[in-house]
Amino acid sequence: AIWRPGHVRNLLVNATYKGEHHYGKRSASRNRKVIVRPVPAIVPAELWERAQATLRKNRLMVRRPDHVPYLLQGKIRCGICGLAYVGTRTRAGFSHIYKCVGRQQYRAIHGPDGKRCPSRALNGTAVDGIVWADVEQFLRDPGEVLAKLRARLSIGDDDRQRQEKHLAGLRARLEDAEPQRERVLALYRRGRIDDATLDQQLDQMDQEKATLVSGIRTCMSELSATDRAQQLQTAEELLSTLRKRLDGPIPPDLKRRIVEVLVAGVVANTVEKHGVRESELAVRYRFAAPTEPLPAVLPQVHLLAARCKAPEVLATVGDHIRRRRLERHLLQKDVARAIGVTVPTVTNWEKNHTQPEFRHLPAIVQFLGYDPTPQADTPAKQLVQARAALGLNQKEYAEHIGVPWWKLAMWEQGEQMPGPELIPIRPIFRHPKITAIDGMHTKSDSGTLGHLPARNNLSRSPVGRVCPT
């Protein structure tokens, strides 16, 4: 007889070998009830489960003729749709990238909402480097990670009471599971539910029972000092064993085997900060053999900054413009059109190569919704800010307030201050965009007096300034 791969696979997945015969599973009817009956087992159930785990692992790690192995292959899941990330080669300057299969619209693989996943692709070189740097640090300096594990596994009095209360709740729910099962069966005997509903309810109850049993086992392990000590000892032995493999050269296959042991999984979340979408990696490291039921786990979070990044500190007017543009999801040409300048001008502002001229500040304030200039601390600087807010030069502003331009220049340089005879001009030194006093007046171009903005028409900017709405 010829043992082909399909024949071997059918033998491995057949539950009859572990002592369960499933009758009716090959029926074409969707409403066919599968009958499970016990039969003499040929192999232990634990060995059969290990074979299924190996099949699932091989399905992810299979090597095809044109396949390139990736360090985190089969380890990354999408935090939005829950599907897996797959590695693929690219020509965009990276050796490879990881992307969610829910983005592959041509294959119609989507998440629970039925739409294409909006997650970002990951730079494979950067992600592999981050995870391997953590692994190498764990192996070369195990003292730090063991201290973190010891602190994570230690339980205080408040935590112990919380865990004991949670354990009691899980046990109460487990005890109530059997009466619920009996009530569902009673409804079926009375004809209130059909076969499909009964199968759905029983499967859901079995899953809930398995989850409760797993939660009880985990809580009991966390409350047991012996189990915690065993977890730390196992983690220390594992790190010591793997550290010996770093003495010589580290080929890619060895890296992959070490990652398979230490990395339990990676969840890739897409977060938005100041209008820029960035990737956040939640890596779970496990410090035990894959067969250990309760390993010591240490989570780590890494943020992959996007190439188009908004400034964290708003030090210049260009920083304000860049952050505001990214928050509103605009292009530089849109900003240039709104302010009335060219695209290279906006680029130079955002890169802080040049600073905006006074004549552009009114349009910039209108685009931002607030005045981005810092708070003036001297009367001379307040006067300069008042002129800049109007977008006027010294000559135009001097005509606006009715004084010679050379006198205005001396005021702005701090060489001279307005005397008592120029009381009507003094409110200008407080800058209409910084504060406004009801009843004060300034001289307009026509020589008449115009009111300054009222206080209730002012709005506060993100940096503490106020400006007219």
C-alpha positions as CSV (number, residue, x, y, z in Angstrom):
1,A,0.0,0.0,0.0
2,I,1.1,3.6,-0.7
3,W,0.7,6.0,2.2
4,R,0.0,9.3,0.6
5,P,0.0,12.6,2.6
6,G,-3.8,12.8,2.5
7,H,-4.1,9.3,4.0
8,V,-1.7,10.2,6.9
9,R,-3.6,13.4,7.5
10,N,-6.9,11.6,7.7
11,L,-5.5,9.3,10.3
12,L,-4.1,12.1,12.4
13,V,-7.3,14.1,12.5
14,N,-9.6,11.1,13.1
15,A,-11.0,11.4,16.7
16,T,-11.7,7.7,16.8
17,Y,-8.1,7.0,17.6
18,K,-8.5,8.9,20.9
19,G,-11.7,7.1,21.8
20,E,-14.5,9.2,20.3
21,H,-16.6,8.1,17.3
22,H,-18.4,11.0,15.6
23,Y,-21.4,9.6,13.6
24,G,-23.0,11.9,11.0
25,K,-20.2,14.4,10.6
26,R,-19.9,13.7,6.8
27,S,-23.6,14.3,6.2
28,A,-24.5,16.9,3.6
29,S,-27.4,18.1,5.7
30,R,-26.7,21.2,7.7
31,N,-29.3,20.2,10.4
32,R,-27.8,16.7,10.8
33,K,-27.1,16.0,14.4
34,V,-23.7,14.5,15.0
35,I,-23.7,11.6,17.5
36,V,-20.6,11.2,19.6
37,R,-20.1,7.8,21.3
38,P,-17.1,6.4,23.2
39,V,-15.0,3.7,21.6
40,P,-11.8,1.9,22.7
41,A,-8.9,4.4,22.4
42,I,-5.9,3.5,20.4
43,V,-3.7,6.4,21.5
44,P,-3.9,8.6,24.6
45,A,-6.1,11.7,24.2
46,E,-3.1,13.9,25.2
47,L,-1.0,12.5,22.4
48,W,-3.8,13.1,19.9
49,E,-4.2,16.7,21.0
50,R,-0.4,17.2,20.6
51,A,-0.7,15.9,17.1
52,Q,-3.4,18.4,16.3
53,A,-1.3,21.2,17.7
54,T,1.6,20.1,15.5
55,L,-0.7,20.0,12.4
56,R,-1.8,23.6,13.2
57,K,1.7,24.8,13.6
58,N,2.9,23.1,10.4
59,R,0.0,24.7,8.5
60,L,1.3,28.1,9.5
61,M,5.0,27.3,9.0
62,V,4.9,25.2,5.8
63,R,7.7,25.9,3.4
64,R,6.8,26.3,-0.2
65,P,9.3,26.4,-3.1
66,D,9.0,30.2,-3.4
67,H,8.5,30.9,0.3
68,V,10.8,33.0,2.4
69,P,10.8,32.3,6.1
70,Y,10.0,35.3,8.3
71,L,10.9,35.6,12.0
72,L,7.4,36.3,13.3
73,Q,5.5,34.2,10.8
74,G,2.2,33.0,12.3
75,K,2.8,35.0,15.5
76,I,1.0,38.3,14.7
77,R,-2.7,38.8,15.0
78,C,-4.7,42.0,14.0
79,G,-6.1,43.9,17.0
80,I,-9.0,45.3,14.8
81,C,-10.4,42.3,12.9
82,G,-8.7,39.4,14.8
83,L,-7.2,37.9,11.6
84,A,-3.6,36.9,11.1
85,Y,-0.8,39.0,9.7
86,V,1.2,37.4,6.9
87,G,4.7,38.3,5.6
88,T,5.3,39.4,2.0
89,R,8.1,40.8,0.1
90,T,8.0,44.4,-1.1
91,R,9.9,46.8,-3.3
92,A,9.3,49.9,-1.2
93,G,12.7,49.8,0.4
94,F,12.0,47.1,3.0
95,S,13.0,43.5,2.8
96,H,9.5,42.4,3.8
97,I,6.3,43.6,5.5
98,Y,3.6,42.1,7.6
99,K,0.0,42.9,6.6
100,C,-3.4,41.7,7.8
101,V,-5.1,39.2,5.6
102,G,-8.3,41.2,6.1
103,R,-6.9,43.9,3.9
104,Q,-6.7,41.5,0.9
105,Q,-9.8,42.6,-0.8
106,Y,-9.2,40.5,-3.9
107,R,-9.5,37.3,-1.8
108,A,-12.6,38.7,0.1
109,I,-11.1,37.8,3.5
110,H,-12.5,40.3,5.9
111,G,-13.1,40.6,9.7
112,P,-16.4,40.3,11.6
113,D,-17.8,43.5,10.2
114,G,-17.5,42.3,6.6
115,K,-15.4,45.2,5.4
116,R,-11.8,45.6,4.4
117,C,-9.6,45.9,7.5
118,P,-8.2,49.4,8.0
119,S,-5.1,48.2,9.9
120,R,-1.6,49.5,8.9
121,A,1.0,47.2,7.4
122,L,4.1,46.7,9.5
123,N,7.7,47.2,8.5
124,G,9.0,43.6,8.8
125,T,12.6,44.6,9.4
126,A,11.7,47.0,12.2
127,V,9.3,44.6,13.9
128,D,11.7,41.7,13.7
129,G,14.4,43.9,15.1
130,I,12.3,45.0,18.1
131,V,11.2,41.5,19.0
132,W,14.7,40.0,18.6
133,A,16.2,42.8,20.7
134,D,13.8,42.0,23.5
135,V,14.6,38.2,23.2
136,E,18.4,38.8,23.1
137,Q,18.2,41.1,26.2
138,F,16.2,38.5,28.1
139,L,18.8,35.8,27.3
140,R,22.0,37.9,27.9
141,D,20.7,39.7,31.0
142,P,18.1,37.4,32.6
143,G,18.2,39.1,36.0
144,E,16.1,42.1,34.8
145,V,13.3,39.9,33.2
146,L,13.3,37.6,36.2
147,A,12.8,40.5,38.5
148,K,9.9,41.7,36.4
149,L,8.4,38.2,36.4
150,R,8.8,38.0,40.2
151,A,7.1,41.3,40.7
152,R,4.3,40.3,38.2
153,L,3.7,37.0,40.0
154,S,3.8,38.4,43.5
155,I,0.3,38.9,45.0
156,G,-0.5,41.4,47.8
157,D,-3.3,41.1,50.3
158,D,-5.7,43.2,48.3
159,D,-4.9,41.2,45.1
160,R,-5.3,37.9,46.9
161,Q,-8.7,38.9,48.2
162,R,-9.7,40.0,44.7
163,Q,-8.5,36.7,43.2
164,E,-10.3,34.6,45.8
165,K,-13.5,36.5,45.2
166,H,-13.0,36.0,41.4
167,L,-12.3,32.3,42.0
168,A,-15.5,31.9,44.1
169,G,-17.5,33.5,41.3
170,L,-16.1,31.2,38.7
171,R,-16.9,28.1,40.8
172,A,-20.5,29.3,41.3
173,R,-20.9,29.8,37.6
174,L,-19.5,26.3,37.0
175,E,-21.9,24.8,39.4
176,D,-24.8,26.6,37.7
177,A,-23.8,25.3,34.3
178,E,-25.3,21.8,34.7
179,P,-28.8,23.0,35.8
180,Q,-28.7,25.3,32.7
181,R,-28.0,22.3,30.5
182,E,-30.9,20.4,32.0
183,R,-33.2,23.3,31.4
184,V,-32.2,23.4,27.7
185,L,-32.8,19.7,27.4
186,A,-36.2,20.0,29.0
187,L,-37.1,22.7,26.4
188,Y,-36.1,20.3,23.7
189,R,-38.1,17.4,25.1
190,R,-41.2,19.6,25.3
191,G,-40.7,20.6,21.6
192,R,-40.0,24.3,22.3
193,I,-36.6,24.3,20.4
194,D,-35.5,22.4,17.4
195,D,-32.4,20.2,16.8
196,A,-30.3,23.0,15.4
197,T,-31.0,25.3,18.3
198,L,-30.3,22.5,20.8
199,D,-26.9,21.8,19.1
200,Q,-26.0,25.5,19.2
201,Q,-26.9,25.9,22.8
202,L,-25.0,22.7,23.9
203,D,-21.9,23.8,22.0
204,Q,-22.0,27.2,23.5
205,M,-22.4,25.7,27.0
206,D,-19.5,23.4,26.4
207,Q,-17.3,26.3,25.4
208,E,-18.3,28.3,28.4
209,K,-17.6,25.3,30.7
210,A,-14.2,24.9,29.2
211,T,-13.5,28.6,29.7
212,L,-14.6,28.4,33.3
213,V,-12.4,25.4,34.0
214,S,-9.4,27.1,32.5
215,G,-10.1,30.3,34.5
216,I,-10.4,28.3,37.7
217,R,-7.1,26.5,37.0
218,T,-5.4,29.8,36.3
219,C,-6.7,31.5,39.5
220,M,-5.7,28.5,41.6
221,S,-2.2,28.6,40.1
222,E,-1.9,32.4,40.8
223,L,-2.9,31.8,44.4
224,S,-0.5,29.0,44.9
225,A,2.9,30.0,46.1
226,T,4.3,26.7,45.0
227,D,3.2,27.2,41.4
228,R,4.6,30.7,41.3
229,A,8.0,29.4,42.5
230,Q,7.9,26.6,39.9
231,Q,7.1,29.2,37.2
232,L,10.1,31.3,38.1
233,Q,12.4,28.3,38.3
234,T,11.2,27.1,34.9
235,A,11.7,30.5,33.4
236,E,15.3,30.7,34.8
237,E,16.1,27.2,33.5
238,L,14.7,28.0,30.1
239,L,16.7,31.3,29.8
240,S,19.9,29.6,30.9
241,T,19.4,26.8,28.3
242,L,18.7,29.2,25.5
243,R,21.5,31.6,26.4
244,K,24.0,28.9,25.6
245,R,22.9,29.0,22.0
246,L,24.0,32.6,21.6
247,D,27.7,31.9,22.1
248,G,28.3,31.1,18.4
249,P,26.8,32.5,15.2
250,I,23.0,32.8,15.1
251,P,21.5,31.6,11.8
252,P,17.9,32.5,10.9
253,D,16.6,29.1,11.7
254,L,18.0,29.3,15.2
255,K,16.5,32.7,15.7
256,R,13.1,31.3,14.6
257,R,13.3,28.4,17.0
258,I,14.1,30.7,19.9
259,V,11.2,33.0,19.0
260,E,8.8,30.1,18.8
261,V,9.7,29.2,22.3
262,L,9.7,32.7,23.9
263,V,7.0,34.6,21.9
264,A,3.5,33.5,22.8
265,G,1.9,36.0,20.3
266,V,1.8,39.5,19.0
267,V,-1.2,41.7,18.7
268,A,-0.9,44.6,16.2
269,N,-3.2,47.6,17.0
270,T,-3.6,50.7,14.8
271,V,-3.8,53.9,16.9
272,E,-4.2,57.5,15.8
273,K,-2.2,60.3,17.4
274,H,-2.6,63.9,16.2
275,G,-4.2,62.6,13.0
276,V,-1.4,60.2,12.2
277,R,-2.1,56.4,12.2
278,E,0.7,54.4,14.0
279,S,1.1,50.8,14.9
280,E,1.2,49.5,18.5
281,L,2.6,46.1,19.1
282,A,1.5,44.1,22.2
283,V,4.0,41.3,22.5
284,R,3.4,38.4,25.0
285,Y,6.6,36.6,26.0
286,R,6.3,33.2,27.7
287,F,9.1,31.7,29.8
288,A,8.3,28.0,29.7
289,A,8.3,25.1,27.3
290,P,5.3,25.0,24.9
291,T,3.9,22.0,26.7
292,E,3.7,23.8,30.1
293,P,0.1,24.4,31.0
294,L,0.7,27.6,33.1
295,P,3.8,29.4,31.9
296,A,5.1,32.7,33.3
297,V,4.0,35.5,30.8
298,L,5.4,39.0,30.5
299,P,3.7,41.5,28.2
300,Q,5.6,44.3,26.4
301,V,4.2,47.2,24.3
302,H,6.1,48.9,21.5
303,L,5.0,51.8,19.4
304,L,6.1,52.0,15.7
305,A,6.2,55.6,14.8
306,A,5.1,56.6,11.4
307,R,7.4,58.3,8.9
308,C,4.9,61.2,8.7
309,K,4.9,62.2,12.3
310,A,3.3,65.2,14.0
311,P,5.5,67.3,16.3
312,E,5.1,66.5,20.0
313,V,6.3,70.0,21.2
314,L,4.9,73.0,19.5
315,A,7.9,75.3,19.5
316,T,7.4,77.2,16.2
317,V,4.5,78.4,14.0
318,G,5.5,75.7,11.6
319,D,5.0,73.0,14.2
320,H,1.4,74.3,14.9
321,I,0.7,74.3,11.2
322,R,2.0,70.8,10.7
323,R,0.1,69.3,13.6
324,R,-3.1,71.1,12.7
325,R,-2.8,69.9,9.0
326,L,-2.3,66.3,10.1
327,E,-5.2,66.4,12.6
328,R,-7.5,67.6,9.8
329,H,-6.1,65.1,7.3
330,L,-5.1,67.8,4.8
331,L,-2.3,68.0,2.2
332,Q,0.2,70.8,2.1
333,K,-1.5,72.1,-1.1
334,D,-4.7,72.5,0.9
335,V,-2.9,74.5,3.5
336,A,-1.2,76.6,0.9
337,R,-4.5,77.4,-0.8
338,A,-6.1,78.3,2.6
339,I,-3.3,80.7,3.6
340,G,-2.6,82.0,0.2
341,V,1.0,80.8,-0.3
342,T,2.8,78.2,-2.4
343,V,3.4,74.6,-1.4
344,P,7.2,75.0,-1.0
345,T,6.5,77.8,1.4
346,V,4.4,75.6,3.6
347,T,7.0,72.8,3.4
348,N,9.7,75.3,4.6
349,W,7.5,76.4,7.5
350,E,6.8,72.8,8.6
351,K,10.5,71.9,8.4
352,N,11.4,75.1,10.3
353,H,13.6,76.2,7.5
354,T,11.9,79.6,7.4
355,Q,9.3,81.5,9.5
356,P,6.1,83.1,8.2
357,E,6.1,86.8,7.5
358,F,3.8,89.1,9.4
359,R,1.5,89.5,6.4
360,H,0.6,85.8,6.5
361,L,-0.2,85.6,10.3
362,P,-3.9,86.6,10.0
363,A,-4.5,83.8,7.5
364,I,-2.5,81.4,9.7
365,V,-4.5,82.3,12.8
366,Q,-7.7,81.8,10.8
367,F,-6.5,78.4,9.6
368,L,-5.4,77.2,13.1
369,G,-8.3,78.8,15.0
370,Y,-6.0,80.3,17.6
371,D,-2.9,82.5,17.8
372,P,0.2,80.3,17.7
373,T,2.7,83.0,18.8
374,P,4.0,82.7,22.4
375,Q,2.9,84.9,25.2
376,A,4.6,88.3,25.2
377,D,6.4,89.2,28.4
378,T,7.3,92.8,27.7
379,P,5.3,95.8,26.3
380,A,7.6,96.0,23.3
381,K,6.9,92.4,22.4
382,Q,3.2,92.9,22.9
383,L,3.2,95.7,20.5
384,V,5.0,93.6,17.9
385,Q,2.4,90.9,18.4
386,A,-0.4,93.3,17.9
387,R,1.1,94.5,14.6
388,A,1.8,90.9,13.5
389,A,-1.8,89.9,14.2
390,L,-3.0,92.5,11.7
391,G,-0.3,91.5,9.2
392,L,1.0,95.1,8.8
393,N,4.5,96.5,8.6
394,Q,5.7,99.2,10.8
395,K,4.7,102.0,8.4
396,E,1.2,100.7,7.9
397,Y,0.7,100.0,11.6
398,A,2.0,103.5,12.5
399,E,-0.6,105.0,10.2
400,H,-3.2,102.7,11.8
401,I,-2.6,104.0,15.3
402,G,-1.7,107.6,14.2
403,V,2.0,107.9,15.2
404,P,5.2,108.4,13.2
405,W,6.8,105.2,12.1
406,W,10.1,106.0,13.7
407,K,8.4,106.4,17.1
408,L,6.8,103.0,16.6
409,A,10.1,101.5,15.8
410,M,11.6,102.9,19.0
411,W,8.7,101.5,21.0
412,E,9.1,98.0,19.5
413,Q,12.8,98.1,20.2
414,G,12.1,99.0,23.9
415,E,14.1,102.3,23.6
416,Q,11.1,104.4,24.5
417,M,7.6,104.0,25.9
418,P,4.5,106.0,25.1
419,G,4.0,109.0,27.4
420,P,0.9,110.0,29.3
421,E,-0.2,112.1,26.3
422,L,-0.7,108.8,24.3
423,I,-3.1,107.1,26.7
424,P,-5.6,106.1,23.8
425,I,-2.8,103.9,22.3
426,R,-1.9,102.1,25.5
427,P,-4.5,99.3,25.1
428,I,-2.6,98.3,22.0
429,F,0.2,97.1,24.1
430,R,-2.0,94.5,25.6
431,H,-2.6,93.1,22.2
432,P,-6.2,92.5,21.1
433,K,-5.6,88.8,20.7
434,I,-4.2,88.5,24.3
435,T,-6.7,90.5,26.2
436,A,-9.4,93.1,25.5
437,I,-10.9,95.7,27.8
438,D,-14.5,96.8,27.2
439,G,-14.7,100.5,26.5
440,M,-11.1,101.0,25.3
441,H,-10.6,102.4,21.8
442,T,-8.0,102.5,19.0
443,K,-7.8,104.9,16.1
444,S,-8.9,103.4,12.8
445,D,-7.6,104.2,9.3
446,S,-10.3,106.8,8.8
447,G,-9.4,108.7,12.0
448,T,-12.4,107.5,13.9
449,L,-12.3,105.4,17.1
450,G,-13.2,101.7,16.8
451,H,-14.0,99.3,19.7
452,L,-11.7,96.5,20.6
453,P,-13.1,93.0,20.7
454,A,-15.3,92.2,23.7
455,R,-14.0,89.8,26.3
456,N,-16.9,87.3,25.7
457,N,-15.9,87.0,22.1
458,L,-12.5,85.5,22.9
459,S,-11.5,81.8,22.9
460,R,-8.5,80.2,24.5
461,S,-5.9,78.5,22.4
462,P,-4.1,75.2,23.3
463,V,-1.1,77.2,24.7
464,G,-3.1,79.4,27.0
465,R,-3.6,82.4,24.7
466,V,-7.0,83.8,23.8
467,C,-8.1,85.1,20.4
468,P,-11.3,86.4,18.9
469,T,-13.6,83.7,17.7
